[in-house]
Amino acid sequence: MLQQAFNGLVGGAFYALLALGLAVIFGMLGVVNFAHGAFYMLGAFGAFVALDSFGLNFWLALALVPVLLGAAGVALERLFIRRLAPLDPLYNFLFTFGLALILQDLVKRSYGVQSQPYPRPSELGGSIDLGLFTYPAYQVFVLAVSAVVCGAVWVVLTRTRVGMIVRAATERPELTRALGIDVGRWVTPVFGFGIALAGFAGVLAAPMRAVNPLMGADLIITVFAVVVIGGLGSVFGSVAAGFAVGLASALGNLYAPALSQTLVFILMAAVLLWRPAGLFGREEAFR
């Protein structure tokens, strides 16, 4: 059970990173970024291409690919998202949905639908003795670095002036504008940061999950459910719900395998019946 719980926390690490990016983008822009899963996929393929075509190892890919995807996110926001923002939110949803399909098809055209192999870094190829059981070193690294990244983002958002402005604009944009803060100047960097987080998660996923064009599409629906459970626009709620859903899914797979694929949606329905705003969302926004 402990080993399965650890598996769940590792899976929840990916949910947490992706949900964190979705939460800040939705809170700041009000945009449901359906292309988030596609950028996660591009992160994994970016690591594969960096190794296959340029000989760059995992560590260099982990540093470079999220930065490049974040820059692409900045350009995307300036060229398209910003122009559609004054219109009905459905337009940006449809745009990001279409963008996800285009990105998937472009990758399929270049690499096909077969999964591409990506080796684990040699430094993390063994196992670590955790006392009651041994566990692959790379999975321990994924859990640790994800927790550090989420914790670092939380410290920045709660302990720095810039972070507090971004958090306020993410969780209460109307009130932040009423206080005279220019929310618009933070929109572009926050969108780029959210995309960079998706790319970072994709690079982490490359050595342990199948690198294929559909890997983001298979994950994004569950990540949306995680964001809803945590509370739309809630940074802390998204991270907490990500790890909790990963843990619940793993334990559900152990004790109730018939419900393992639908457990997250059962949890989402239960949470929405109890708290329509999500576990950490603002109730007043839904009254």
Solvent accessible surface area in square Angstrom, and as a share of the most:
residue,aa,sasa,rsa
1,M,136,0.61
2,L,89,0.44
3,Q,85,0.38
4,Q,38,0.17
5,A,19,0.15
6,F,42,0.18
7,N,62,0.32
8,G,3,0.03
9,L,54,0.27
10,V,4,0.02
11,G,15,0.14
12,G,0,0.00
13,A,0,0.00
14,F,0,0.00
15,Y,31,0.12
16,A,0,0.00
17,L,0,0.00
18,L,2,0.01
19,A,0,0.00
20,L,1,0.00
21,G,0,0.00
22,L,5,0.03
23,A,0,0.00
24,V,4,0.02
25,I,0,0.00
26,F,57,0.24
27,G,9,0.09
28,M,6,0.03
29,L,34,0.17
30,G,34,0.33
31,V,6,0.03
32,V,55,0.31
33,N,0,0.00
34,F,38,0.16
35,A,0,0.00
36,H,0,0.00
37,G,3,0.03
38,A,3,0.02
39,F,11,0.04
40,Y,2,0.01
41,M,1,0.00
42,L,38,0.19
43,G,0,0.00
44,A,0,0.00
45,F,7,0.03
46,G,21,0.21
47,A,0,0.00
48,F,22,0.09
49,V,41,0.24
50,A,10,0.08
51,L,63,0.31
52,D,102,0.53
53,S,71,0.46
54,F,147,0.61
55,G,58,0.55
56,L,55,0.27
57,N,73,0.38
58,F,7,0.03
59,W,87,0.31
60,L,86,0.43
61,A,1,0.01
62,L,22,0.11
63,A,62,0.48
64,L,84,0.42
65,V,12,0.07
66,P,13,0.08
67,V,99,0.57
68,L,120,0.60
69,L,21,0.11
70,G,9,0.08
71,A,60,0.47
72,A,48,0.37
73,G,0,0.00
74,V,39,0.22
75,A,46,0.36
76,L,18,0.09
77,E,3,0.01
78,R,137,0.50
79,L,99,0.49
80,F,95,0.39
81,I,0,0.00
82,R,120,0.44
83,R,169,0.62
84,L,41,0.20
85,A,57,0.44
86,P,113,0.71
87,L,91,0.45
88,D,81,0.42
89,P,97,0.61
90,L,101,0.50
91,Y,116,0.44
92,N,4,0.02
93,F,65,0.27
94,L,97,0.48
95,F,52,0.22
96,T,0,0.00
97,F,81,0.34
98,G,25,0.24
99,L,28,0.14
100,A,5,0.04
101,L,84,0.42
102,I,99,0.50
103,L,29,0.14
104,Q,18,0.08
105,D,81,0.42
106,L,101,0.50
107,V,14,0.08
108,K,64,0.27
109,R,211,0.77
110,S,80,0.52
111,Y,80,0.31
112,G,30,0.29
113,V,94,0.54
114,Q,132,0.59
115,S,60,0.39
116,Q,36,0.16
117,P,109,0.69
118,Y,19,0.07
119,P,80,0.51
120,R,89,0.33
121,P,12,0.08
122,S,104,0.67
123,E,121,0.54
124,L,31,0.15
125,G,53,0.51
126,G,47,0.46
127,S,80,0.52
128,I,69,0.35
129,D,104,0.54
130,L,67,0.33
131,G,63,0.61
132,L,144,0.72
133,F,41,0.17
134,T,80,0.46
135,Y,6,0.02
136,P,42,0.26
137,A,11,0.08
138,Y,0,0.00
139,Q,24,0.11
140,V,31,0.18
141,F,41,0.17
142,V,0,0.00
143,L,27,0.14
144,A,52,0.41
145,V,27,0.16
146,S,0,0.00
147,A,51,0.39
148,V,102,0.58
149,V,31,0.18
150,C,9,0.05
151,G,33,0.32
152,A,52,0.40
153,V,17,0.09
154,W,84,0.30
155,V,81,0.47
156,V,76,0.44
157,L,11,0.06
158,T,29,0.17
159,R,191,0.70
160,T,56,0.32
161,R,179,0.65
162,V,75,0.43
163,G,2,0.02
164,M,102,0.46
165,I,18,0.09
166,V,18,0.11
167,R,77,0.28
168,A,41,0.31
169,A,0,0.00
170,T,3,0.02
171,E,44,0.20
172,R,102,0.37
173,P,19,0.12
174,E,117,0.52
175,L,94,0.47
176,T,3,0.02
177,R,127,0.46
178,A,83,0.64
179,L,130,0.65
180,G,68,0.66
181,I,54,0.27
182,D,88,0.45
183,V,2,0.01
184,G,44,0.43
185,R,160,0.59
186,W,40,0.14
187,V,22,0.13
188,T,9,0.05
189,P,67,0.42
190,V,9,0.05
191,F,0,0.00
192,G,4,0.04
193,F,81,0.34
194,G,0,0.00
195,I,0,0.00
196,A,21,0.16
197,L,9,0.04
198,A,0,0.00
199,G,0,0.00
200,F,30,0.13
201,A,0,0.00
202,G,0,0.00
203,V,0,0.00
204,L,0,0.00
205,A,0,0.00
206,A,2,0.02
207,P,14,0.09
208,M,50,0.22
209,R,77,0.28
210,A,53,0.41
211,V,0,0.00
212,N,24,0.12
213,P,1,0.01
214,L,72,0.36
215,M,16,0.07
216,G,1,0.01
217,A,41,0.31
218,D,111,0.58
219,L,18,0.09
220,I,5,0.02
221,I,85,0.43
222,T,23,0.13
223,V,0,0.00
224,F,39,0.16
225,A,2,0.02
226,V,0,0.00
227,V,4,0.02
228,V,36,0.21
229,I,8,0.04
230,G,0,0.00
231,G,0,0.00
232,L,74,0.37
233,G,5,0.05
234,S,10,0.07
235,V,3,0.01
236,F,97,0.40
237,G,0,0.00
238,S,0,0.00
239,V,26,0.15
240,A,33,0.26
241,A,3,0.02
242,G,0,0.00
243,F,40,0.17
244,A,58,0.45
245,V,4,0.02
246,G,4,0.04
247,L,58,0.29
248,A,30,0.23
249,S,29,0.19
250,A,11,0.09
251,L,50,0.25
252,G,11,0.11
253,N,76,0.39
254,L,80,0.40
255,Y,146,0.55
256,A,38,0.30
257,P,88,0.55
258,A,100,0.78
259,L,86,0.43
260,S,20,0.13
261,Q,152,0.67
262,T,66,0.39
263,L,34,0.17
264,V,9,0.05
265,F,70,0.29
266,I,84,0.43
267,L,61,0.30
268,M,47,0.21
269,A,51,0.39
270,A,55,0.42
271,V,17,0.10
272,L,61,0.30
273,L,160,0.79
274,W,175,0.62
275,R,62,0.23
276,P,71,0.45
277,A,3,0.02
278,G,0,0.00
279,L,64,0.32
280,F,95,0.40
281,G,10,0.09
282,R,74,0.27
283,E,43,0.19
284,E,82,0.37
285,A,59,0.46
286,F,101,0.42
287,R,229,0.83
